[in-house]
Amino acid sequence: MSVSIPKSEEIILQRKILGLKIRHARVRAGSSLREVGQALGISAEAVSDIEFGRCDISLPQLEVIGVLFNVPAIYFWSDVPLEEEVREVPTLKAMAIRQRIIGVLLRRSRTESGHSLEDIAEFLAIPSSQVSEYELGSTPIPLIQLESIAQYLNIPFTYFIDNAVAIEGISEQVTTLEEMAQFAQLPKDAREFLANPANLLYVNIAMRLSDLSVETLRALAEGLLEVTY
């Protein structure tokens, strides 16, 4: 399979188009450059560089921007309608977790397709050590590069959006950025309990019990007491 590498002119144009959509969504939401910078952990000047197409943006950063502006992340590269639902802005820690998940997905898709780190590095014209950092989640992957990798590996770009994996204490049940933000705020012992597959039965029981009324719970408790005694 032959996949062409995006030319520098095309990359510049893609950055500018993406930046314009980000700026449009920001103005529409009434957010300032400073507010966006605080959410992403970068300066207002860096946000401005992104909007003017002078700087790359990673998928987790774009997802946070989507939540901040109340638009789906896919809006920035498609024509999906905008949502009006108000959502809580995720934490920087959740964004870091999301980047690690993307790195794991990248490594899994690369190895399953039979490609080496050097293959990806040669395709992107970057050092293989940088690809390794992408897969470890220690370095954010520019969105344009992630799209190019998906094309190179012959997988849909939505693969990195729709999939979630359990890594280092992240439960397979935690699939959305908002859920990861909430998960990241839990105490360590709570995260370890939820991440253990052996505890999944107890979690499911607790979730079902939480939906029951007080009267039903009281009746269940009385029934259990009768059986016990």
Backbone torsions as a table, in degrees:
resi	resn	phi	psi	omega
1	MET	NA	132.7	180.0
2	SER	-109.3	122.0	179.2
3	VAL	-120.3	125.9	-178.2
4	SER	-80.2	140.9	177.7
5	ILE	-79.7	130.9	178.2
6	PRO	-56.3	133.6	178.5
7	LYS	-72.5	158.0	-177.3
8	SER	-59.2	-35.5	179.0
9	GLU	-66.0	-38.1	179.3
10	GLU	-67.7	-40.0	179.6
11	ILE	-63.6	-43.0	178.8
12	ILE	-61.3	-43.0	179.6
13	LEU	-65.0	-41.2	178.9
14	GLN	-62.6	-41.6	178.5
15	ARG	-61.2	-42.8	-177.8
16	LYS	-66.3	-42.8	179.3
17	ILE	-64.0	-45.3	178.6
18	LEU	-62.1	-42.2	178.8
19	GLY	-61.4	-39.9	178.5
20	LEU	-63.9	-39.9	180.0
21	LYS	-68.2	-36.6	177.5
22	ILE	-65.2	-44.9	-180.0
23	ARG	-63.6	-41.9	179.3
24	HIS	-60.2	-44.7	-179.5
25	ALA	-67.2	-36.9	179.8
26	ARG	-66.0	-46.8	179.8
27	VAL	-62.9	-40.7	179.4
28	ARG	-61.2	-36.6	-178.6
29	ALA	-84.1	-9.9	179.9
30	GLY	74.4	26.3	-179.8
31	SER	-95.8	149.4	178.4
32	SER	-94.1	164.2	176.4
33	LEU	-59.8	-38.1	-179.6
34	ARG	-64.7	-41.7	179.0
35	GLU	-63.5	-42.1	179.1
36	VAL	-66.2	-41.6	179.0
37	GLY	-60.7	-40.3	178.6
38	GLN	-63.8	-39.2	179.8
39	ALA	-66.7	-33.3	-177.1
40	LEU	-94.4	-9.8	-177.8
41	GLY	75.6	27.6	178.7
42	ILE	-129.6	174.2	-178.7
43	SER	-80.6	162.2	176.1
44	ALA	-63.2	-33.6	178.2
45	GLU	-64.2	-37.9	178.9
46	ALA	-66.6	-38.0	176.9
47	VAL	-63.5	-41.9	177.8
48	SER	-60.6	-40.5	178.4
49	ASP	-62.6	-38.0	177.7
50	ILE	-64.3	-45.1	-177.9
51	GLU	-65.5	-30.5	179.5
52	PHE	-91.4	5.2	176.9
53	GLY	75.2	18.4	-179.1
54	ARG	-93.1	-8.3	-174.6
55	CYS	-143.3	146.1	178.5
56	ASP	-77.2	160.8	176.0
57	ILE	-132.6	144.6	179.6
58	SER	-92.4	164.2	179.6
59	LEU	-62.7	-45.0	177.2
60	PRO	-59.4	-39.0	177.2
61	GLN	-63.1	-41.1	-179.7
62	LEU	-67.4	-35.9	178.1
63	GLU	-65.8	-40.3	177.7
64	VAL	-64.2	-42.3	177.2
65	ILE	-60.5	-40.4	178.7
66	GLY	-60.7	-42.7	178.7
67	VAL	-67.7	-41.8	-179.1
68	LEU	-62.4	-39.1	-178.8
69	PHE	-91.6	-0.4	179.4
70	ASN	63.7	42.5	175.3
71	VAL	-133.9	149.4	177.3
72	PRO	-67.9	144.2	-179.0
73	ALA	-58.0	-33.6	-178.0
74	ILE	-65.7	-16.5	177.8
75	TYR	-57.1	-31.6	-173.7
76	PHE	-74.5	-12.1	174.6
77	TRP	-134.9	21.8	176.2
78	SER	-151.7	-173.8	-178.0
79	ASP	-109.5	29.1	-179.6
80	VAL	-66.3	146.9	-179.7
81	PRO	-68.6	151.8	179.7
82	LEU	-78.0	146.8	177.8
83	GLU	-95.1	158.0	177.2
84	GLU	-112.3	2.7	-177.9
85	GLU	-68.2	136.0	178.1
86	VAL	-88.9	125.3	-178.6
87	ARG	-126.2	153.9	-179.7
88	GLU	-76.2	138.0	179.4
89	VAL	-71.8	126.2	-178.6
90	PRO	-70.3	164.8	-178.2
91	THR	-85.9	163.9	176.8
92	LEU	-63.0	-33.5	179.3
93	LYS	-64.4	-40.3	177.9
94	ALA	-64.1	-36.5	179.1
95	MET	-65.3	-37.8	178.1
96	ALA	-66.4	-40.1	177.0
97	ILE	-62.3	-42.3	179.6
98	ARG	-61.1	-39.9	179.5
99	GLN	-64.2	-37.8	177.6
100	ARG	-66.1	-37.7	177.5
101	ILE	-63.0	-44.0	178.4
102	ILE	-61.0	-39.1	178.3
103	GLY	-62.5	-41.8	178.2
104	VAL	-64.6	-42.8	178.3
105	LEU	-62.7	-38.4	178.6
106	LEU	-63.6	-46.9	179.9
107	ARG	-62.9	-42.0	-179.1
108	ARG	-64.3	-45.7	-179.5
109	SER	-67.8	-34.6	179.2
110	ARG	-66.8	-47.8	-178.2
111	THR	-67.7	-37.3	178.9
112	GLU	-66.2	-28.6	179.2
113	SER	-87.7	-2.3	176.4
114	GLY	80.7	20.3	-179.6
115	HIS	-101.4	150.2	179.0
116	SER	-97.4	169.5	174.6
117	LEU	-58.7	-38.0	-178.8
118	GLU	-65.3	-34.6	178.6
119	ASP	-62.0	-47.6	-179.8
120	ILE	-65.3	-42.2	-179.2
121	ALA	-62.2	-42.6	179.4
122	GLU	-65.8	-38.3	-179.7
123	PHE	-65.3	-41.2	-178.3
124	LEU	-87.1	-9.1	-177.7
125	ALA	62.0	45.5	177.9
126	ILE	-133.5	163.4	177.9
127	PRO	-64.8	147.6	178.4
128	SER	-64.0	-27.5	177.7
129	SER	-63.1	-31.6	179.0
130	GLN	-71.9	-37.6	176.0
131	VAL	-63.5	-39.7	177.8
132	SER	-61.6	-39.9	177.4
133	GLU	-65.5	-36.2	175.2
134	TYR	-58.9	-46.9	-175.4
135	GLU	-70.1	-28.1	177.3
136	LEU	-80.7	-13.0	-179.0
137	GLY	78.7	11.1	-179.6
138	SER	-83.6	-17.7	177.5
139	THR	-129.2	127.6	178.6
140	PRO	-61.7	141.8	178.1
141	ILE	-92.4	120.8	175.8
142	PRO	-54.9	137.7	-175.8
143	LEU	-55.3	-41.8	-178.2
144	ILE	-63.7	-39.1	178.0
145	GLN	-67.5	-38.5	179.3
146	LEU	-64.2	-38.8	176.3
147	GLU	-64.1	-40.9	179.6
148	SER	-65.5	-40.4	178.3
149	ILE	-63.0	-43.2	179.0
150	ALA	-59.2	-41.9	178.5
151	GLN	-65.8	-41.7	-179.2
152	TYR	-63.6	-39.8	-179.3
153	LEU	-84.9	-0.8	177.8
154	ASN	61.0	45.1	175.3
155	ILE	-127.1	151.7	178.6
156	PRO	-68.3	146.2	-179.8
157	PHE	-62.4	-29.6	-180.0
158	THR	-64.9	-11.7	175.8
159	TYR	-55.7	-36.4	-177.9
160	PHE	-82.2	-9.9	179.6
161	ILE	-100.6	-40.9	-172.4
162	ASP	-83.2	-20.3	-174.4
163	ASN	-99.9	148.6	173.1
164	ALA	-140.3	146.2	-179.1
165	VAL	-130.0	156.8	178.9
166	ALA	-89.0	112.2	178.1
167	ILE	-135.8	132.0	174.4
168	GLU	46.4	56.1	173.3
169	GLY	86.9	11.2	177.4
170	ILE	-99.0	117.7	-178.7
171	SER	-68.7	146.9	176.3
172	GLU	-63.6	-17.8	179.8
173	GLN	-77.2	-15.1	-179.1
174	VAL	-88.5	101.0	-171.1
175	THR	-115.5	-24.2	-176.8
176	THR	-106.9	161.5	-178.7
177	LEU	-63.0	-39.2	178.4
178	GLU	-63.7	-41.4	179.9
179	GLU	-65.9	-37.7	177.6
180	MET	-65.6	-36.7	178.0
181	ALA	-62.7	-43.8	178.9
182	GLN	-66.5	-41.0	-180.0
183	PHE	-61.9	-40.1	-177.5
184	ALA	-65.9	-23.5	-178.4
185	GLN	-85.3	-9.9	-178.2
186	LEU	-72.5	153.2	174.1
187	PRO	-60.4	156.0	-175.9
188	LYS	-57.5	-43.6	-178.4
189	ASP	-65.0	-33.2	178.0
190	ALA	-69.4	-40.9	178.4
191	ARG	-63.5	-41.2	180.0
192	GLU	-65.4	-38.6	179.6
193	PHE	-64.8	-45.8	-178.5
194	LEU	-68.8	-29.5	-177.3
195	ALA	-78.7	-15.4	-178.3
196	ASN	-81.9	116.0	-179.1
197	PRO	-57.4	-27.1	-179.1
198	ALA	-65.5	-21.6	-179.0
199	ASN	-93.6	1.9	-175.9
200	LEU	-59.7	-37.5	179.3
201	LEU	-60.5	-44.7	-179.2
202	TYR	-65.5	-37.9	178.6
203	VAL	-64.1	-44.5	179.8
204	ASN	-63.5	-40.1	178.3
205	ILE	-63.3	-44.0	-179.8
206	ALA	-62.4	-39.9	179.8
207	MET	-64.8	-40.1	179.8
208	ARG	-69.7	-39.6	178.9
209	LEU	-64.6	-32.3	-178.7
210	SER	-67.1	-19.1	179.8
211	ASP	-87.5	-9.4	-176.7
212	LEU	-84.5	154.4	178.4
213	SER	-76.2	165.4	179.4
214	VAL	-62.0	-40.6	-179.1
215	GLU	-62.3	-42.0	-179.5
216	THR	-67.1	-40.9	178.5
217	LEU	-63.3	-39.7	179.2
218	ARG	-63.9	-41.9	179.6
219	ALA	-64.0	-40.5	177.9
220	LEU	-63.3	-42.6	-179.7
221	ALA	-63.4	-43.0	179.0
222	GLU	-63.5	-38.1	178.6
223	GLY	-65.9	-39.4	178.2
224	LEU	-65.3	-37.0	178.1
225	LEU	-63.9	-40.4	179.3
226	GLU	-63.3	-41.4	179.6
227	VAL	-67.5	-39.1	-177.0
228	THR	-68.4	-40.6	-176.2
229	TYR	-103.5	NA	NA
